[in-house]
Amino acid sequence: MAIKSTIYKVDLQIADMDRNYYGQHSLTLAKHPSETDERLMVRLIAFALYADEYLVFGKGLSDDEEPDLWLKDLTGAIQLWIDVGLPTERDIRKACGRSKQVVVVLYGGRIADMWWTQNSKALLKNNNLTILNLPDTQELTAAAERGLTMSCTIQDGQILVSHDTGSFDISPVMLKGLDSRG
């Protein structure tokens, strides 16, 4: 019998001064059995960074043909494809062909740095690709709860995350691309 996903309910408030986006989202996230709390929370931060009323969570780990998050226009064309983690260079190229804009959100410290060193030369050729690295995500893991109230304030590229038991800052590092969040 297969292990089922764990469901997380998140009440997320976003104040993104960089994009003039302010919203409250009641989200339901399915945590795949092989997914870590850290990865789940990085998906949530990716949502906060690119929040839009039409941005939705894809099947991600459950389906190679879907990203972790995506935004489609009314015709069904993919406008934004967001992958979290360390996807293969081939998968990124494929996503760049399917979507107007692709974002990869890296995390994992030294492993993410090694991944970028290995793949940067090939990935720099993709004009519709943005790569962000979240170097310090350990505090996100501590915030992961199945019923979570969280707020993200984004200003000058910095993220202040506040949750039920504390707060911390995340400083994303832009490795490739312009800030395409606008």
VOGU-3710 file (C-alpha; in Angstrom, 3 decimals, decimal comma):
1> maikstiykv> 0,000/0,000/0,000  1,397/3,381/-0,992  2,075/6,048/1,609  -0,249/9,006/1,188  0,702/12,669/1,055  0,476/14,751/4,233  -1,821/17,761/3,962  -0,715/21,184/5,224  -3,159/24,083/5,583  -1,485/27,492/5,383
11> dlqiadmdrn> -2,941/30,944/5,889  -0,400/33,119/4,062  -0,373/36,897/4,063  1,882/38,578/1,520  3,033/42,195/1,439  5,351/42,488/-1,572  6,451/46,114/-1,732  8,694/45,393/-4,724  5,713/44,384/-6,902  2,946/46,275/-5,077
21> yygqhsltla> 1,216/42,955/-4,435  -0,752/42,517/-1,228  -2,850/39,455/-0,633  -4,075/36,794/1,700  -4,122/33,190/0,534  -5,638/30,124/2,182  -3,507/27,326/0,748  -3,637/23,558/0,917  -0,293/21,898/0,219  0,213/18,188/-0,260
31> khpsetderl> 3,580/17,025/1,045  4,782/14,074/-1,019  6,043/11,156/1,159  9,594/11,688/-0,169  9,497/15,467/0,349  11,240/17,151/3,288  9,742/19,920/5,418  12,456/22,211/4,044  11,414/21,603/0,428  7,732/22,075/1,277
41> mvrliafaly> 8,500/25,424/2,887  10,713/26,516/-0,032  7,700/25,839/-2,305  5,688/28,121/-0,038  8,346/30,881/-0,257  8,382/30,492/-4,053  4,619/31,006/-3,997  5,042/34,162/-1,903  7,702/35,552/-4,273  5,560/35,087/-7,398
51> adeylvfgkg> 2,068/35,264/-5,867  -0,795/35,851/-8,240  -4,463/34,937/-8,056  -3,892/32,353/-10,829  -0,635/30,832/-9,485  -1,277/27,241/-8,397  0,724/24,344/-7,041  1,434/21,639/-9,614  1,970/17,954/-8,950  5,742/18,532/-8,679
61> lsddeepdlw> 7,402/15,383/-7,319  4,400/13,245/-8,286  4,566/14,099/-12,002  7,635/14,895/-14,120  5,458/16,803/-16,610  4,299/19,411/-14,075  6,273/22,005/-12,129  6,016/22,732/-8,431  4,053/25,908/-9,250  2,643/27,316/-12,431
71> lkdltgaiql> 0,629/30,158/-13,818  -1,470/29,693/-16,944  -3,337/32,325/-18,914  -7,007/31,973/-19,840  -6,123/30,006/-22,991  -4,166/27,429/-20,973  -0,753/28,640/-22,162  1,894/28,409/-19,445  3,091/31,885/-18,478  5,242/30,912/-15,480
81> widvglpter> 6,827/27,574/-14,562  8,502/27,320/-11,150  10,651/24,374/-10,063  12,086/23,997/-6,575  15,301/22,097/-5,862  17,904/20,834/-8,291  16,220/19,871/-11,577  18,240/18,443/-14,433  19,506/20,763/-17,137  17,436/18,762/-19,642
91> dirkacgrsk> 14,231/19,290/-17,636  14,922/23,024/-17,423  15,473/23,279/-21,185  12,214/21,408/-21,732  10,359/23,772/-19,368  11,876/26,808/-21,149  10,365/25,506/-24,382  6,919/25,077/-22,821  6,619/28,280/-20,790  7,020/32,002/-21,344
101> qvvvvlyggr> 9,086/32,312/-18,127  10,831/29,632/-16,032  12,090/30,099/-12,488  14,235/27,629/-10,568  14,452/28,155/-6,815  17,530/26,431/-5,434  18,151/25,593/-1,790  20,488/23,302/0,100  23,612/25,403/0,659  26,773/23,840/-0,711
111> iadmwwtqns> 24,914/21,249/-2,796  23,012/24,030/-4,598  26,298/25,877/-5,192  27,830/22,728/-6,708  24,741/22,212/-8,899  25,051/25,783/-10,203  28,762/25,351/-10,944  28,002/22,182/-12,935  25,028/23,563/-14,887  25,560/27,310/-15,219
121> kallknnnlt> 27,313/27,284/-18,592  24,471/25,443/-20,320  21,703/27,289/-18,459  22,997/30,780/-19,236  21,849/30,226/-22,841  18,148/30,245/-21,862  16,785/33,790/-22,125  13,493/33,044/-20,345  15,129/31,480/-17,277  15,609/32,936/-13,804
131> ilnlpdtqel> 17,541/31,101/-11,110  17,298/32,101/-7,457  19,253/30,557/-4,620  17,861/30,592/-1,085  21,057/30,039/0,896  19,581/29,942/4,408  16,444/27,814/4,625  17,046/25,862/7,846  14,731/28,166/9,821  11,947/27,385/7,359
141> taaaergltm> 12,024/23,764/8,496  11,356/24,781/12,090  8,306/26,778/10,973  6,681/23,838/9,146  3,419/22,859/10,806  0,330/21,201/9,365  -1,764/24,211/10,378  0,333/27,316/9,788  -0,292/31,042/9,801  2,546/32,871/8,074
151> sctiqdgqil> 3,240/36,299/6,643  5,897/37,300/4,139  6,992/40,894/3,735  9,138/41,395/0,649  11,094/44,599/0,178  14,267/45,349/-1,787  14,572/41,645/-2,603  14,631/40,613/1,074  11,963/38,413/2,646  10,846/38,777/6,257
161> vshdtgsfdi> 8,986/35,630/7,271  6,815/35,764/10,385  4,966/32,748/11,742  3,265/31,567/14,913  6,471/31,080/16,907  8,916/33,642/15,496  10,373/35,420/12,516  13,494/35,408/10,343  14,926/36,915/7,153  15,719/35,209/3,863
171> spvmlkglds> 18,047/36,856/1,355  17,555/35,290/-2,099  20,575/35,414/-4,397  19,849/36,010/-8,097  22,163/33,674/-10,037  20,662/34,211/-13,488  18,075/36,469/-15,010  16,483/39,718/-14,172  13,969/40,042/-11,386  11,021/38,763/-13,386
181> rg> 8,569/38,999/-10,499  6,977/42,181/-11,865
//
